[in-house]
Amino acid sequence: MIRSLAFTTQGRLHSKNIEMFLMPTLLSDTNLFLWIDLEGPTPEETKFVLEDRSISIRCPSRIA
């Protein structure tokens, strides 16, 4: 299962549980941040999030 939340740059919730086909569009919007949580994902969901070229994973830097 994929859970997702989109937030504005002001920290307000924009939308949640976004359809997978809409995720690339939301990621291209510089006014939104997309949070994706995978819980027991299917192989297709994992492949979409980790391998699909239209989804770019942006991980925050780890603080030591």
Distance bins in CASP14 RR format, pairs under 12 A and 6 or more apart:
PFRMAT RR
TARGET T0000
AUTHOR 0000-0000-0000
RMODE 2
METHOD distances of the structure
MODEL  1
1 17 0 0 0 0 1 0 0 0 0 0 0
1 20 0 0 0 0 0 1 0 0 0 0 0
1 36 0 0 0 0 0 1 0 0 0 0 0
1 37 0 0 0 0 1 0 0 0 0 0 0
1 38 1 0 0 1 0 0 0 0 0 0 0
1 39 1 0 1 0 0 0 0 0 0 0 0
1 40 1 0 0 1 0 0 0 0 0 0 0
1 41 1 0 0 1 0 0 0 0 0 0 0
1 42 0 0 0 0 1 0 0 0 0 0 0
1 44 0 0 0 0 0 1 0 0 0 0 0
1 45 1 0 0 1 0 0 0 0 0 0 0
1 46 0 0 0 0 0 1 0 0 0 0 0
1 49 0 0 0 0 0 1 0 0 0 0 0
2 16 0 0 0 0 0 1 0 0 0 0 0
2 17 0 0 0 0 1 0 0 0 0 0 0
2 18 0 0 0 0 1 0 0 0 0 0 0
2 19 0 0 0 0 1 0 0 0 0 0 0
2 20 1 0 0 1 0 0 0 0 0 0 0
2 21 0 0 0 0 0 1 0 0 0 0 0
2 22 0 0 0 0 0 1 0 0 0 0 0
2 23 0 0 0 0 1 0 0 0 0 0 0
2 34 0 0 0 0 0 1 0 0 0 0 0
2 35 0 0 0 0 0 1 0 0 0 0 0
2 36 1 0 0 1 0 0 0 0 0 0 0
2 37 1 0 0 1 0 0 0 0 0 0 0
2 38 1 0 1 0 0 0 0 0 0 0 0
2 39 0 0 0 0 1 0 0 0 0 0 0
2 40 0 0 0 0 1 0 0 0 0 0 0
2 41 1 0 0 1 0 0 0 0 0 0 0
2 42 0 0 0 0 1 0 0 0 0 0 0
2 44 0 0 0 0 0 1 0 0 0 0 0
2 45 1 0 1 0 0 0 0 0 0 0 0
2 46 0 0 0 0 1 0 0 0 0 0 0
2 47 0 0 0 0 0 1 0 0 0 0 0
2 48 0 0 0 0 1 0 0 0 0 0 0
2 49 1 0 0 1 0 0 0 0 0 0 0
2 50 0 0 0 0 0 1 0 0 0 0 0
2 55 0 0 0 0 0 1 0 0 0 0 0
3 16 1 0 0 1 0 0 0 0 0 0 0
3 17 1 0 0 1 0 0 0 0 0 0 0
3 18 0 0 0 0 1 0 0 0 0 0 0
3 20 0 0 0 0 0 1 0 0 0 0 0
3 34 0 0 0 0 0 1 0 0 0 0 0
3 35 0 0 0 0 1 0 0 0 0 0 0
3 36 1 0 0 1 0 0 0 0 0 0 0
3 37 1 0 1 0 0 0 0 0 0 0 0
3 38 0 0 0 0 1 0 0 0 0 0 0
3 39 1 0 0 1 0 0 0 0 0 0 0
3 40 0 0 0 0 0 1 0 0 0 0 0
3 41 0 0 0 0 0 1 0 0 0 0 0
3 45 0 0 0 0 0 1 0 0 0 0 0
3 49 0 0 0 0 0 1 0 0 0 0 0
4 13 0 0 0 0 0 1 0 0 0 0 0
4 14 0 0 0 0 0 1 0 0 0 0 0
4 15 0 0 0 0 1 0 0 0 0 0 0
4 16 1 0 0 1 0 0 0 0 0 0 0
4 17 1 0 0 1 0 0 0 0 0 0 0
4 18 1 0 1 0 0 0 0 0 0 0 0
4 19 0 0 0 0 1 0 0 0 0 0 0
4 20 0 0 0 0 1 0 0 0 0 0 0
4 22 0 0 0 0 1 0 0 0 0 0 0
4 23 1 0 0 1 0 0 0 0 0 0 0
4 26 0 0 0 0 1 0 0 0 0 0 0
4 27 0 0 0 0 0 1 0 0 0 0 0
4 32 0 0 0 0 0 1 0 0 0 0 0
4 33 0 0 0 0 0 1 0 0 0 0 0
4 34 1 0 0 1 0 0 0 0 0 0 0
4 35 1 0 0 1 0 0 0 0 0 0 0
4 36 1 0 1 0 0 0 0 0 0 0 0
4 37 1 0 0 1 0 0 0 0 0 0 0
4 38 0 0 0 0 1 0 0 0 0 0 0
4 39 0 0 0 0 0 1 0 0 0 0 0
4 41 0 0 0 0 0 1 0 0 0 0 0
4 45 0 0 0 0 0 1 0 0 0 0 0
4 48 0 0 0 0 0 1 0 0 0 0 0
4 49 0 0 0 0 1 0 0 0 0 0 0
4 55 0 0 0 0 0 1 0 0 0 0 0
5 11 0 0 0 0 0 1 0 0 0 0 0
5 12 0 0 0 0 0 1 0 0 0 0 0
5 13 1 0 0 1 0 0 0 0 0 0 0
5 14 0 0 0 0 1 0 0 0 0 0 0
5 15 1 0 0 1 0 0 0 0 0 0 0
5 16 1 0 1 0 0 0 0 0 0 0 0
5 17 0 0 0 0 1 0 0 0 0 0 0
5 18 0 0 0 0 1 0 0 0 0 0 0
5 23 0 0 0 0 0 1 0 0 0 0 0
5 26 0 0 0 0 0 1 0 0 0 0 0
5 32 0 0 0 0 0 1 0 0 0 0 0
5 33 0 0 0 0 1 0 0 0 0 0 0
5 34 1 0 0 1 0 0 0 0 0 0 0
5 35 1 0 1 0 0 0 0 0 0 0 0
5 36 0 0 0 0 1 0 0 0 0 0 0
5 37 0 0 0 0 1 0 0 0 0 0 0
6 12 0 0 0 0 1 0 0 0 0 0 0
6 13 1 0 0 1 0 0 0 0 0 0 0
6 14 1 0 1 0 0 0 0 0 0 0 0
6 15 1 0 1 0 0 0 0 0 0 0 0
6 16 1 0 0 1 0 0 0 0 0 0 0
6 17 0 0 0 0 1 0 0 0 0 0 0
6 18 1 0 0 1 0 0 0 0 0 0 0
6 19 0 0 0 0 0 1 0 0 0 0 0
6 22 0 0 0 0 1 0 0 0 0 0 0
6 23 0 0 0 0 1 0 0 0 0 0 0
6 25 0 0 0 0 0 1 0 0 0 0 0
6 26 1 0 1 0 0 0 0 0 0 0 0
6 27 0 0 0 0 1 0 0 0 0 0 0
6 28 0 0 0 0 0 1 0 0 0 0 0
6 29 0 0 0 0 1 0 0 0 0 0 0
6 31 0 0 0 0 1 0 0 0 0 0 0
6 32 1 0 1 0 0 0 0 0 0 0 0
6 33 1 0 0 1 0 0 0 0 0 0 0
6 34 1 0 1 0 0 0 0 0 0 0 0
6 35 1 0 0 1 0 0 0 0 0 0 0
6 36 0 0 0 0 1 0 0 0 0 0 0
7 13 1 0 0 1 0 0 0 0 0 0 0
7 14 1 0 0 1 0 0 0 0 0 0 0
7 15 0 0 0 0 1 0 0 0 0 0 0
7 16 0 0 0 0 1 0 0 0 0 0 0
7 18 0 0 0 0 0 1 0 0 0 0 0
7 26 0 0 0 0 0 1 0 0 0 0 0
7 29 0 0 0 0 0 1 0 0 0 0 0
7 31 0 0 0 0 1 0 0 0 0 0 0
7 32 1 0 0 1 0 0 0 0 0 0 0
7 33 1 0 1 0 0 0 0 0 0 0 0
7 34 0 0 0 0 1 0 0 0 0 0 0
7 35 1 0 0 1 0 0 0 0 0 0 0
8 14 1 0 1 0 0 0 0 0 0 0 0
8 15 0 0 0 0 0 1 0 0 0 0 0
8 26 0 0 0 0 0 1 0 0 0 0 0
8 29 0 0 0 0 1 0 0 0 0 0 0
8 30 0 0 0 0 0 1 0 0 0 0 0
8 31 1 0 0 1 0 0 0 0 0 0 0
8 32 1 0 0 1 0 0 0 0 0 0 0
8 33 1 0 0 1 0 0 0 0 0 0 0
8 34 0 0 0 0 0 1 0 0 0 0 0
9 29 0 0 0 0 1 0 0 0 0 0 0
9 30 0 0 0 0 1 0 0 0 0 0 0
9 31 1 0 1 0 0 0 0 0 0 0 0
9 32 1 0 0 1 0 0 0 0 0 0 0
9 33 1 0 0 1 0 0 0 0 0 0 0
10 31 0 0 0 0 1 0 0 0 0 0 0
10 32 0 0 0 0 0 1 0 0 0 0 0
10 33 0 0 0 0 0 1 0 0 0 0 0
11 31 0 0 0 0 0 1 0 0 0 0 0
11 32 0 0 0 0 1 0 0 0 0 0 0
11 33 1 0 0 1 0 0 0 0 0 0 0
11 35 0 0 0 0 0 1 0 0 0 0 0
12 31 0 0 0 0 0 1 0 0 0 0 0
12 32 0 0 0 0 0 1 0 0 0 0 0
12 33 0 0 0 0 0 1 0 0 0 0 0
13 32 0 0 0 0 0 1 0 0 0 0 0
13 33 0 0 0 0 0 1 0 0 0 0 0
13 34 0 0 0 0 0 1 0 0 0 0 0
13 35 0 0 0 0 0 1 0 0 0 0 0
14 22 0 0 0 0 0 1 0 0 0 0 0
14 26 0 0 0 0 1 0 0 0 0 0 0
14 29 0 0 0 0 1 0 0 0 0 0 0
14 31 0 0 0 0 1 0 0 0 0 0 0
14 32 1 0 1 0 0 0 0 0 0 0 0
14 33 0 0 0 0 1 0 0 0 0 0 0
14 34 0 0 0 0 1 0 0 0 0 0 0
14 35 0 0 0 0 0 1 0 0 0 0 0
15 22 0 0 0 0 1 0 0 0 0 0 0
15 23 0 0 0 0 0 1 0 0 0 0 0
15 25 0 0 0 0 0 1 0 0 0 0 0
15 26 1 0 0 1 0 0 0 0 0 0 0
15 29 0 0 0 0 0 1 0 0 0 0 0
15 32 0 0 0 0 1 0 0 0 0 0 0
15 33 0 0 0 0 0 1 0 0 0 0 0
15 34 0 0 0 0 1 0 0 0 0 0 0
15 35 0 0 0 0 0 1 0 0 0 0 0
16 22 0 0 0 0 0 1 0 0 0 0 0
16 26 0 0 0 0 0 1 0 0 0 0 0
16 34 0 0 0 0 0 1 0 0 0 0 0
16 35 0 0 0 0 1 0 0 0 0 0 0
16 36 0 0 0 0 0 1 0 0 0 0 0
16 37 0 0 0 0 0 1 0 0 0 0 0
17 23 0 0 0 0 0 1 0 0 0 0 0
17 34 0 0 0 0 0 1 0 0 0 0 0
17 35 0 0 0 0 0 1 0 0 0 0 0
17 36 0 0 0 0 0 1 0 0 0 0 0
17 37 0 0 0 0 0 1 0 0 0 0 0
18 24 0 0 0 0 0 1 0 0 0 0 0
18 25 0 0 0 0 1 0 0 0 0 0 0
18 26 1 0 0 1 0 0 0 0 0 0 0
18 27 0 0 0 0 0 1 0 0 0 0 0
18 29 0 0 0 0 0 1 0 0 0 0 0
18 32 0 0 0 0 0 1 0 0 0 0 0
18 34 1 0 0 1 0 0 0 0 0 0 0
18 35 0 0 0 0 1 0 0 0 0 0 0
18 36 0 0 0 0 1 0 0 0 0 0 0
18 37 0 0 0 0 0 1 0 0 0 0 0
18 55 0 0 0 0 0 1 0 0 0 0 0
19 25 0 0 0 0 0 1 0 0 0 0 0
19 26 0 0 0 0 0 1 0 0 0 0 0
19 45 0 0 0 0 0 1 0 0 0 0 0
19 48 0 0 0 0 0 1 0 0 0 0 0
20 26 0 0 0 0 0 1 0 0 0 0 0
20 27 0 0 0 0 0 1 0 0 0 0 0
20 34 0 0 0 0 0 1 0 0 0 0 0
20 36 0 0 0 0 1 0 0 0 0 0 0
20 38 0 0 0 0 0 1 0 0 0 0 0
20 41 0 0 0 0 0 1 0 0 0 0 0
20 42 0 0 0 0 0 1 0 0 0 0 0
20 44 0 0 0 0 1 0 0 0 0 0 0
20 45 1 0 0 1 0 0 0 0 0 0 0
20 46 0 0 0 0 0 1 0 0 0 0 0
20 47 0 0 0 0 0 1 0 0 0 0 0
20 48 1 0 1 0 0 0 0 0 0 0 0
20 49 0 0 0 0 1 0 0 0 0 0 0
20 52 0 0 0 0 1 0 0 0 0 0 0
20 54 0 0 0 0 0 1 0 0 0 0 0
20 55 0 0 0 0 1 0 0 0 0 0 0
21 48 0 0 0 0 1 0 0 0 0 0 0
21 52 0 0 0 0 0 1 0 0 0 0 0
21 54 0 0 0 0 1 0 0 0 0 0 0
21 55 0 0 0 0 0 1 0 0 0 0 0
22 28 0 0 0 0 0 1 0 0 0 0 0
22 29 0 0 0 0 0 1 0 0 0 0 0
22 32 0 0 0 0 0 1 0 0 0 0 0
22 34 0 0 0 0 1 0 0 0 0 0 0
22 54 0 0 0 0 0 1 0 0 0 0 0
22 55 0 0 0 0 0 1 0 0 0 0 0
23 29 0 0 0 0 0 1 0 0 0 0 0
23 32 0 0 0 0 0 1 0 0 0 0 0
23 34 1 0 0 1 0 0 0 0 0 0 0
23 35 0 0 0 0 0 1 0 0 0 0 0
23 36 1 0 0 1 0 0 0 0 0 0 0
23 45 0 0 0 0 0 1 0 0 0 0 0
23 48 0 0 0 0 1 0 0 0 0 0 0
23 49 0 0 0 0 1 0 0 0 0 0 0
23 52 0 0 0 0 1 0 0 0 0 0 0
23 54 1 0 0 1 0 0 0 0 0 0 0
23 55 1 0 1 0 0 0 0 0 0 0 0
23 56 0 0 0 0 0 1 0 0 0 0 0
23 57 0 0 0 0 0 1 0 0 0 0 0
24 34 0 0 0 0 1 0 0 0 0 0 0
24 36 0 0 0 0 0 1 0 0 0 0 0
24 48 0 0 0 0 0 1 0 0 0 0 0
24 49 0 0 0 0 0 1 0 0 0 0 0
24 52 1 0 0 1 0 0 0 0 0 0 0
24 53 0 0 0 0 1 0 0 0 0 0 0
24 54 1 1 0 0 0 0 0 0 0 0 0
24 55 1 0 0 1 0 0 0 0 0 0 0
24 56 0 0 0 0 1 0 0 0 0 0 0
24 57 0 0 0 0 0 1 0 0 0 0 0
25 32 0 0 0 0 1 0 0 0 0 0 0
25 34 0 0 0 0 1 0 0 0 0 0 0
25 54 0 0 0 0 1 0 0 0 0 0 0
25 55 0 0 0 0 0 1 0 0 0 0 0
26 32 1 0 1 0 0 0 0 0 0 0 0
26 33 0 0 0 0 1 0 0 0 0 0 0
26 34 1 0 1 0 0 0 0 0 0 0 0
26 35 0 0 0 0 0 1 0 0 0 0 0
26 36 0 0 0 0 0 1 0 0 0 0 0
26 54 0 0 0 0 0 1 0 0 0 0 0
26 55 0 0 0 0 0 1 0 0 0 0 0
26 56 0 0 0 0 0 1 0 0 0 0 0
27 33 0 0 0 0 1 0 0 0 0 0 0
27 34 1 0 1 0 0 0 0 0 0 0 0
27 35 0 0 0 0 0 1 0 0 0 0 0
27 36 0 0 0 0 1 0 0 0 0 0 0
27 49 0 0 0 0 0 1 0 0 0 0 0
27 52 0 0 0 0 0 1 0 0 0 0 0
27 53 0 0 0 0 0 1 0 0 0 0 0
27 54 0 0 0 0 1 0 0 0 0 0 0
27 55 1 0 0 1 0 0 0 0 0 0 0
27 56 1 0 0 1 0 0 0 0 0 0 0
27 57 0 0 0 0 1 0 0 0 0 0 0
27 58 0 0 0 0 1 0 0 0 0 0 0
28 34 0 0 0 0 0 1 0 0 0 0 0
28 54 0 0 0 0 1 0 0 0 0 0 0
28 55 0 0 0 0 0 1 0 0 0 0 0
28 56 0 0 0 0 1 0 0 0 0 0 0
28 58 0 0 0 0 0 1 0 0 0 0 0
30 58 0 0 0 0 0 1 0 0 0 0 0
32 58 0 0 0 0 0 1 0 0 0 0 0
33 58 0 0 0 0 1 0 0 0 0 0 0
33 60 0 0 0 0 0 1 0 0 0 0 0
34 49 0 0 0 0 0 1 0 0 0 0 0
34 55 0 0 0 0 1 0 0 0 0 0 0
34 56 0 0 0 0 1 0 0 0 0 0 0
34 57 0 0 0 0 1 0 0 0 0 0 0
34 58 0 0 0 0 1 0 0 0 0 0 0
35 49 0 0 0 0 0 1 0 0 0 0 0
35 57 0 0 0 0 0 1 0 0 0 0 0
35 58 0 0 0 0 0 1 0 0 0 0 0
35 59 0 0 0 0 0 1 0 0 0 0 0
35 60 0 0 0 0 0 1 0 0 0 0 0
36 45 0 0 0 0 1 0 0 0 0 0 0
36 46 0 0 0 0 0 1 0 0 0 0 0
36 48 0 0 0 0 1 0 0 0 0 0 0
36 49 1 0 0 1 0 0 0 0 0 0 0
36 50 0 0 0 0 0 1 0 0 0 0 0
36 52 0 0 0 0 0 1 0 0 0 0 0
36 55 0 0 0 0 1 0 0 0 0 0 0
36 56 0 0 0 0 0 1 0 0 0 0 0
36 57 0 0 0 0 1 0 0 0 0 0 0
36 58 0 0 0 0 0 1 0 0 0 0 0
36 59 0 0 0 0 0 1 0 0 0 0 0
37 45 0 0 0 0 0 1 0 0 0 0 0
37 49 0 0 0 0 0 1 0 0 0 0 0
38 44 0 0 0 0 0 1 0 0 0 0 0
38 45 1 0 0 1 0 0 0 0 0 0 0
38 46 1 0 0 1 0 0 0 0 0 0 0
38 47 0 0 0 0 0 1 0 0 0 0 0
38 48 0 0 0 0 0 1 0 0 0 0 0
38 49 1 0 0 1 0 0 0 0 0 0 0
38 50 0 0 0 0 1 0 0 0 0 0 0
38 57 0 0 0 0 0 1 0 0 0 0 0
39 45 0 0 0 0 1 0 0 0 0 0 0
39 46 0 0 0 0 0 1 0 0 0 0 0
40 46 0 0 0 0 1 0 0 0 0 0 0
40 49 0 0 0 0 0 1 0 0 0 0 0
41 47 0 0 0 0 1 0 0 0 0 0 0
41 48 0 0 0 0 1 0 0 0 0 0 0
41 49 1 0 0 1 0 0 0 0 0 0 0
41 50 0 0 0 0 1 0 0 0 0 0 0
42 48 0 0 0 0 1 0 0 0 0 0 0
42 49 0 0 0 0 0 1 0 0 0 0 0
43 49 0 0 0 0 0 1 0 0 0 0 0
43 50 0 0 0 0 0 1 0 0 0 0 0
43 51 0 0 0 0 0 1 0 0 0 0 0
44 50 0 0 0 0 0 1 0 0 0 0 0
44 51 0 0 0 0 0 1 0 0 0 0 0
44 52 0 0 0 0 0 1 0 0 0 0 0
45 51 0 0 0 0 0 1 0 0 0 0 0
45 52 0 0 0 0 0 1 0 0 0 0 0
45 55 0 0 0 0 0 1 0 0 0 0 0
46 52 0 0 0 0 0 1 0 0 0 0 0
46 55 0 0 0 0 0 1 0 0 0 0 0
47 53 0 0 0 0 0 1 0 0 0 0 0
47 55 0 0 0 0 0 1 0 0 0 0 0
48 54 0 0 0 0 1 0 0 0 0 0 0
48 55 1 0 0 1 0 0 0 0 0 0 0
48 57 0 0 0 0 0 1 0 0 0 0 0
49 55 1 0 1 0 0 0 0 0 0 0 0
49 56 0 0 0 0 0 1 0 0 0 0 0
49 57 1 0 0 1 0 0 0 0 0 0 0
50 56 0 0 0 0 0 1 0 0 0 0 0
50 57 1 0 0 1 0 0 0 0 0 0 0
51 57 0 0 0 0 0 1 0 0 0 0 0
END
